[in-house]
Amino acid sequence: MGYLPPTTIADALRRIQKGDLILPAIQREYVWKPSQVIGLFDSIMRGYPIGSFLSWKVDPETVKKFRFYGFLKDYNQFNARHNPMLDIAPGQAVTAMLDGQQRLTSLNIGLRGTYAYKNKRAWGNNPENYPERKLYLNVLGEAEQNEAGLRYDFRFLTGGQLAAVAPEESRYWFPVHRVYETDDLGDLWDLAGDAGLANDRAARNMLSQLWKAIHSAPGVHFYEETEQDVERVLDIFIRVNSAGSVLSYSDLLLSIATAQWKERDARYAIHGLVDALNSTGQGFGFTQDVVLKSGLVLAGISDIGFKVKNFTAENMAILDRDWDAISDSLKVAAGLLSDFGLSNVTLSAGSVLIPIAYYVHRRGLTQKYRESVAHTADREVLRSWTLRSLIVQGVWGSGLDSLLRDLRQAVNDHGANGFPIAEIERRMAARGKSLAITPEQIEDILNLNYGAPRTFAVMAALFPHVNTRNIHHVDHVFPQALLSRSKLKQAGLDRDTADDLQAKRDQLPNLQLLEGVENISKSDTPPGVWASTVYKTPSAYQAYLDRNDLPWLPTEVTEFDDFFAQRRAALGRRIAEALGGISAATTNVVDAHIHTSESAPRTSIEDELAESAYAE
């Protein structure tokens, strides 16, 4: 191993274009943000070193043992995040990057390609909200003072943004890719002249500075490994890449799995499964960590910890062999979570997917399980356990591996014919993760706020009549708009009373689950007025109250405080009976605890969640 003669950025990118400089399968994917790319180009313009690069000269015989990928040129956060797989010609030697992929990819995107990221406050599931952007340099002068300490004004701009700029100003936004494409400095002056910059000396100097930094400055330093021992290369890769905090340990383990799988491409298989799971229902946010952990659990590997020793060739062969069945089980499990009404917004712990998938896997259940009448009772047991495990805090936190091993064993020993809830809860309790609800936990649940992830799970568990396969909104019984500060002031309430009612406005006792269409029809109408128009007969009206455990419905803001107190007590009893298995004889103690507790005001973080996470 030794340093190679320094080279230029342009030469390094030409090697990428020719396919001589590529990525081994052990590399993670591209993760840099636009601001990091801009910071890199600012460093280049200022003549700062951009770090050394570690490469691996791979002989043709070794090439056969690995999969390789090309560098990204046109990156799109929505649908072009994965590196293209390469077919290396027989007998071809290549150079693979072990360290420096993020920097080289950023240079490749900035000088040759595009970066498409989501517009602010736009929907994430619409590809049109991810417009292509090219990198431009403002040659009018140095950047204004900024927190990042950047001297030069590089920006990723869309065609529409550039077109919206006045012609006199737009000529100063020079496309950076044209500087890379121009091999001769004289040709660059022609381009500058075409842009109306021929007589602007400052602009020409800045373009000249960028051209020299790309084409003539020997700023790229490669340190090359020539040994062909794959284990040695893996060790080098792990040592180099685990030093930073950005690269997660699961990235490294995925890299090892990718290098060892024989029947399929682990990178595409795992990332493809993550994408498939996250597109289920209203969408989830499962990570590759959850999928990798699921693979270890479902494959029956005894030690499921994220350790290099668990990603042996033998274990990876098992995972490779069983991957189709594992994938199918995880997809069924994600579908069940969606059926339970959960999504990325309301699922507070992604790890709950794993034991559900293992149960599905152990019994060989398919997507038919989600709708089979014969499995209705079993699904309800599974649903109840899932929701309760998400409500009790700390279940899916520390000690996760030990808990997952216990749950797997419980399913193995007792889950052949149905979800073994009694044995599972016994084992959970033995690990200090009991799902039994205490009076203190009831108080905590009653203080949950609109927008908190656990709130939906609580409402769905308390009211099992709700068909969560339909889209439901967490709705304010007494509308938010009618409890605004201005409305409370109009009602003649003093400041202290208004503060108290606003604190209570978003807490659990003022919430219910309504189907989307019904919620929209309710709008900002007082609940007593709205319900009387929707449920026109006394029996229908009373049935609505009973279904949602509503003692009565106020029609004026001055009645809200009494309603809140009575609904709080009713929900406290329901929580005790439905979630804690507390007998009716014990609810008097619960009542006393609830009535003597203070309501906690909503935090500013919860305010932000309420605005963005839930539809009203």
FIMARVO-383045 format. One line per 5 residues: number of its first residue (from 1); their letters; for each residue y, x, z of C-alpha. Coordinates in steps of 0.25 Angstrom, whole numbers, always signed. Each point is the difference from the previous one (the first is absolute). Example, Ala and Ser with C-alpha at 12.3 -4.5 7.8 and 13.67 -1.06 7.14 Angstrom:
2
1 = as = -18,+49,+31  +14,+6,-2
***
This chain:
616
1 = mgylp = +0,+0,+0  +14,+5,-3  +14,-3,-6  +2,-2,-14  +13,+5,-7
6 = pttia = +11,-10,+2  +2,-11,-11  +10,-10,-3  +0,-15,+2  +0,-3,-15
11 = dalrr = -13,+9,-2  -7,-7,+12  +3,-13,-6  -5,+4,-14  -13,+4,+6
16 = iqkgd = -1,-14,+6  +3,-6,-14  -11,+9,-6  -10,-4,+10  -2,+14,+6
21 = lilpa = +6,-3,+13  -7,-12,+6  -4,-6,+14  -14,+0,+6  -6,-12,+6
26 = iqrey = +3,+5,+14  +15,-3,-2  +6,-12,+6  +9,-9,-8  +15,+2,-3
31 = vwkps = +8,-5,+12  +14,+5,-1  +12,-9,+0  +12,+0,-10  +9,+6,+11
36 = qvigl = -10,+12,+2  +0,+2,-16  +15,+1,+0  +0,+9,+12  -9,+9,-8
41 = fdsim = +9,+1,-12  +12,+2,+9  -7,+12,+6  -3,+5,-14  +14,-1,-4
46 = rgypi = +5,+8,+12  -10,+11,-3  -8,-3,+13  -15,+4,+0  -9,-12,-2
51 = gsfls = -12,+7,+7  -13,+6,-6  -11,-7,-7  -15,+2,+3  -9,-1,-12
56 = wkvdp = -15,+2,-3  -5,+6,-12  -13,-8,-4  -10,+6,-8  -8,-9,-10
61 = etvkk = -12,+0,+8  +7,-5,+12  +8,-10,-8  -13,-8,-2  -1,-2,+16
66 = frfyg = +14,-7,+1  +8,-11,-5  +14,+3,-5  +13,-8,-2  +13,+1,-8
71 = flkdy = +13,+1,+6  +8,-13,+1  +12,-1,-10  +4,-15,+0  -1,-4,+15
76 = nqfna = +0,-15,+3  -1,-5,+15  -6,-13,-5  -10,+3,-10  +0,+15,-4
81 = rhnpm = -3,+8,+13  -13,+6,-3  -2,+13,-7  -7,-1,-14  -14,+6,+0
86 = ldiap = -3,+12,-9  -12,+3,-9  -1,+15,+0  -6,+6,-13  -13,+8,+2
91 = gqavt = +3,+15,+2  +14,-2,+4  +6,+7,+12  +12,-7,+7  +10,+3,+11
96 = amldg = +0,-11,+11  +11,-2,+10  -4,+1,+15  +14,+0,+5  +13,-4,-6
101 = qqrlt = -4,-13,-8  +11,-8,+6  +11,+10,-4  -6,+2,-14  -2,-15,-2
106 = slnig = +14,-3,+4  +5,+11,-10  -9,-7,-11  +6,-14,+3  +14,+5,+1
111 = lrgty = +0,+9,-13  -10,-7,-9  -3,-14,+5  +5,-12,+8  -1,-6,+15
116 = ayknk = -1,-15,+1  +3,-5,+14  +2,-14,+6  +14,-6,+0  +6,-2,+13
121 = rawgn = -3,-14,+6  -9,-4,-12  -14,-6,+1  -10,+11,+0  -11,-7,-8
126 = npeny = +9,-1,-13  -1,+12,-9  +13,-4,-6  +6,+5,+13  -4,+14,-2
131 = perkl = +9,+5,-12  -2,+13,-6  +10,+11,+4  +3,+13,-6  +7,+12,+8
136 = ylnvl = +15,+2,-3  +10,+11,+4  +14,-4,+2  +7,+12,-6  +14,-5,+3
141 = geaeq = +0,+8,+13  -8,+3,+13  -5,-12,+8  +9,-6,+11  -3,+3,+14
146 = neagl = -13,-6,+5  -10,+0,+11  -11,+7,-7  +9,+12,-3  -2,-1,-15
151 = rydfr = +10,+8,-9  -4,-6,-13  +0,-14,-4  -14,-3,-6  -4,-15,-1
156 = fltgg = -11,-8,-6  +6,-10,-9  -5,-12,-8  +5,-2,-14  +7,-13,+5
161 = qlaav = +7,+8,+11  +5,+10,-10  +5,-10,-10  +8,-7,+11  +8,+13,+2
166 = apees = +13,+1,-7  -1,+9,-13  +10,+10,+6  -9,+2,+12  -14,-2,-6
171 = rywfp = +2,+13,-9  +0,+8,+13  -14,-5,+3  -9,+10,-7  -15,-3,-2
176 = vhrvy = -7,+12,+7  -12,-1,-9  +9,+4,-12  +3,+13,+7  -15,+3,+1
181 = etddl = -3,-4,-14  +11,+10,-5  -6,+14,-2  +13,+6,-4  +13,+0,+8
186 = gdlwd = +8,-1,-13  -7,-13,-3  +4,-5,+13  +14,+2,-3  -2,-9,-12
191 = lagda = -6,-11,+8  +12,+1,+10  +9,-1,-12  -7,-13,-5  +2,-5,+14
196 = gland = +15,+3,-1  +0,+12,+10  +2,+11,-10  +14,+3,+6  -3,-3,+15
201 = raarn = -3,+14,+5  -5,-4,+14  -10,-9,-6  -5,+10,-10  -1,+10,+12
206 = mlsql = -8,-10,+8  -10,-2,-12  -1,+15,-2  -3,+1,+15  -11,-10,-1
211 = wkaih = -6,+5,-13  -1,+14,+5  -7,-5,+13  -10,-6,-8  -2,+9,-12
216 = sapgv = +3,+14,+5  +0,+1,+15  -14,+6,+4  +0,-10,+12  -15,-4,+0
221 = hfyee = -9,+9,+7  -15,-3,-1  -10,+6,+10  -14,-1,-7  -14,-2,+6
226 = teqdv = -11,+5,-9  -12,-2,+8  -10,-10,-5  -6,-4,+14  +3,-15,+1
231 = ervld = -1,+0,+15  +10,+11,+1  +10,-7,-9  -2,-13,+9  +3,+8,+12
236 = ifirv = +12,+6,-6  +5,-13,-5  -2,-6,+14  +7,+11,+7  +12,+0,-9
241 = nsags = +2,-15,-1  -3,-4,+15  +11,+8,+5  +11,-10,-4  +1,-14,+6
246 = vlsys = +2,-8,-13  -15,+2,-5  -9,-8,+9  -13,+4,+4  -7,-11,-8
251 = dllls = +7,+6,-12  -8,+13,+2  -13,-8,+3  +2,-8,-13  +2,+13,-7
256 = iataq = -13,+5,+5  -8,-13,-3  +6,+0,-14  -5,+14,-2  -14,-3,+5
261 = wkerd = -3,-14,-6  -9,+1,-12  -2,-14,-6  +15,-4,+0  +14,+4,+1
266 = aryai = +3,-1,+15  +15,+0,-2  +0,-12,-10  -11,-7,+8  +8,+0,+13
271 = hglvd = +14,-2,-5  -5,-11,-9  -7,-7,+12  +13,+2,+8  +8,-7,-11
276 = alnst = -11,-11,-2  +0,-3,+15  +15,+0,+1  +1,-10,-12  -8,-10,+8
281 = gqgfg = +7,-13,+3  +14,+1,+4  -2,+15,+0  -4,+10,+11  +4,+15,+3
286 = ftqdv = -13,+6,+3  +0,+16,-1  -10,+10,-5  -2,+3,+14  -6,-14,+3
291 = vlksg = -8,+1,-13  -6,+14,+3  -3,-4,+15  -7,-13,-6  -8,+9,-9
296 = lvlag = -5,+8,+12  -3,-12,+8  -7,-9,-11  -8,+12,-5  -6,+1,+14
301 = isdig = +5,+15,+2  -2,+2,+15  +13,+8,+3  +11,-8,-6  +11,+9,+4
306 = fkvkn = +10,+6,-10  -6,+14,+1  -3,+10,-11  -14,+1,+5  -3,-15,-3
311 = ftaen = +4,+2,-14  -12,+8,-4  -7,+0,-13  -11,-9,+6  +9,-10,+6
316 = maild = +8,-1,-13  -12,-2,-8  -3,-12,+9  +14,-5,-2  -1,+2,-15
321 = rdwda = -13,-7,-1  +4,-12,+8  +14,-1,-5  -1,-13,-8  -7,-8,+11
326 = isdsl = +11,+6,+10  +11,-4,-9  -5,-14,-2  -2,-2,+15  +15,+5,+2
331 = kvaag = +5,-10,-11  -7,-12,+7  +6,+5,+14  +14,+0,-6  -3,-13,-6
336 = llsdf = -4,-6,+13  +13,+6,+7  +8,-7,-11  -8,-13,+3  +4,+1,+14
341 = glsnv = +15,+0,-4  +3,+15,+2  +7,+9,-10  +8,+13,+1  +11,-7,+8
346 = tlsag = -9,-6,+10  -12,+10,+2  +4,+8,+11  -12,+10,+0  -7,+3,-14
351 = svlip = -12,+6,+8  -5,-14,+3  -5,+0,-15  -11,+10,+4  -9,-8,+9
356 = iayyv = +2,-12,-8  -5,+8,-13  -11,+6,+8  -5,-14,+4  +1,-5,-14
361 = hrrgl = -7,+13,-5  -11,-1,+11  -4,-14,-5  +2,+2,-14  +11,-11,-1
366 = tqkyr = +7,-2,-13  +13,-8,-4  -8,-13,+1  +0,+2,+15  +15,-3,+0
371 = esvah = -2,-14,-5  -15,-4,+4  -1,-12,+8  -12,+6,+7  +8,+11,+5
376 = tadre = +12,-8,+5  -3,+1,+15  -3,+15,-1  +13,+2,-8  +8,-7,+11
381 = vlrsw = -6,+9,+11  +4,+12,-8  +13,-6,-3  +3,-3,+15  -5,+14,+4
386 = tlrsl = +9,+7,-10  +12,-7,+4  -2,+2,+15  -2,+15,-3  +13,+1,-7
391 = ivqgv = +7,-8,+11  -4,+9,+12  +7,+13,-1  -7,+13,+0  -13,-5,-6
396 = wgsgl = +2,+8,-13  +7,+12,+6  -6,+12,+8  -15,+2,+1  -1,-7,-14
401 = dsllr = -12,+9,-4  -8,-4,+12  +3,-14,-1  -4,-1,-15  -13,+7,+4
406 = dlrqa = -3,-10,+11  +3,-12,-10  -9,+6,-10  -11,+1,+9  +2,-14,+5
411 = vndhg = -1,-5,-14  -12,+8,-3  -7,-5,+13  +4,-15,+0  +7,-3,-13
416 = angfp = -11,-3,-9  +2,-15,+0  +14,-2,+4  +13,+7,+6  -5,+5,+14
421 = iaeie = +13,-4,+7  -6,+0,+14  -6,+14,-2  +13,+6,-7  +9,-6,+11
426 = rrmaa = -9,+6,+11  +1,+14,-6  +15,-1,-2  +2,-4,+14  -9,+12,+5
431 = rgksl = +10,+9,-8  +12,-6,+7  +4,-9,-12  -4,-14,+5  +6,-11,-8
436 = aitpe = +1,-9,+13  +14,-4,+2  +7,+3,+13  +12,-8,+5  +9,+12,-3
441 = qiedi = -5,+0,-14  +3,-14,-1  +14,+2,+4  +1,+12,-11  -6,-10,-11
446 = lnlny = +10,-11,+4  +11,+10,-2  -4,+4,-14  +11,-2,-10  +1,-5,-14
451 = gaprt = -3,+11,-10  -9,+8,+10  -13,+3,-7  -9,-6,+11  +8,-13,+0
456 = favma = -8,-5,-12  -13,+4,+6  +3,-8,+13  +4,-12,-7  -12,+0,-9
461 = alfph = -9,+2,+12  +6,-11,+8  +0,-10,-11  -14,+1,-7  +3,-13,-7
466 = vntrn = +9,+8,-9  -6,+3,-14  +4,+14,-1  -5,+1,-14  +13,-7,-4
471 = ihhvd = +13,+7,+2  +7,-3,+13  +13,+4,+5  +4,+3,+15  +10,-10,+2
476 = hvfpq = +11,-3,+10  -3,-14,+6  +15,-1,+3  +7,+7,-12  +6,+13,+2
481 = allsr = +13,-5,-7  +2,-11,+10  +0,+10,+11  +10,+10,-6  +11,+4,+9
486 = sklkq = +10,-9,-7  -9,-12,+1  -2,+2,+15  +15,+2,+2  +3,-13,-8
491 = agldr = -10,-7,+10  +9,+4,+11  -10,+10,+6  +6,+12,+8  -3,+15,-4
496 = dtadd = -11,+2,+10  -7,-12,-4  +1,+3,-14  -5,+14,+2  -12,-6,+7
501 = lqakr = -3,-10,-11  +1,+11,-10  -10,+9,+7  -10,-12,+1  +3,-4,-15
506 = dqlpn = -10,+10,-6  -11,+0,+11  -13,-5,-1  +2,-14,+6  +10,-3,-11
511 = lqlle = -10,+4,-11  -11,-8,-8  -8,+2,-13  +4,-8,-11  -5,+0,-15
516 = gveni = +10,+6,-9  +4,-13,-7  +1,-8,+13  +9,+11,+6  +9,+0,-12
521 = sksdt = +2,-15,+2  +3,+1,+14  +12,+9,-2  +11,+0,+11  -3,-14,+4
526 = ppgvw = -1,-3,+15  -15,-1,+3  +0,-14,+6  +7,-5,-13  -9,+7,-9
531 = astvy = -13,-4,+6  +4,-14,+0  +2,+0,-15  -12,+7,-3  -10,-7,+10
536 = ktpsa = +4,-14,-2  -10,-7,+10  -1,+2,+15  -14,+5,-2  +3,+10,-10
541 = yqayl = +12,+5,+7  -8,+2,+13  -11,+7,-8  +10,+10,-5  +5,+3,+15
546 = drndl = -14,+1,+5  -5,+10,-11  +12,+9,+3  +0,-2,+15  +14,-5,-1
551 = pwlpt = +4,-8,+13  +11,-8,-8  +10,+4,-10  +15,+1,+3  +11,-6,-9
556 = evtef = +12,+7,+6  +3,+15,+3  +2,-4,+15  -14,-4,+1  -6,+13,-5
561 = ddffa = -1,+7,+14  -8,-11,+6  -9,-1,-12  -2,+16,+0  -4,-1,+15
566 = qrraa = -10,-10,-2  -6,+6,-13  -1,+13,+7  -8,-6,+11  -9,-7,-10
571 = lgrri = -2,+13,-8  -3,+8,+12  -12,-10,+4  -5,+0,-14  +0,+16,-1
576 = aealg = -7,+0,+13  -11,-9,-4  -1,+4,-15  +1,+15,+1  -3,+3,+14
581 = gisaa = -12,-9,+3  +8,-4,+13  -5,-13,+6  +9,-12,+1  +0,+2,+15
586 = ttnvv = +6,+13,-1  +12,-4,-9  +8,-4,+12  +1,+15,+4  +4,+2,-15
591 = dahih = +10,-11,+1  +7,+6,+12  +0,+14,-6  +6,-5,-13  +11,-8,+7
596 = tsesa = +4,+11,+9  +2,+10,-12  +12,+4,-7  +1,-1,-15  +3,+13,-7
601 = prtsi = +11,+1,-10  -4,+4,-14  +2,+15,-4  +9,+4,-12  -13,+5,-6
606 = edela = -6,-13,+0  +13,-6,-5  -2,+9,-13  -15,-5,-1  +4,-14,+1
611 = esaya = +10,+1,-11  -10,+7,-10  -14,-3,+4  -2,-15,+1  +4,-11,-9
616 = e = +7,-12,+7
***
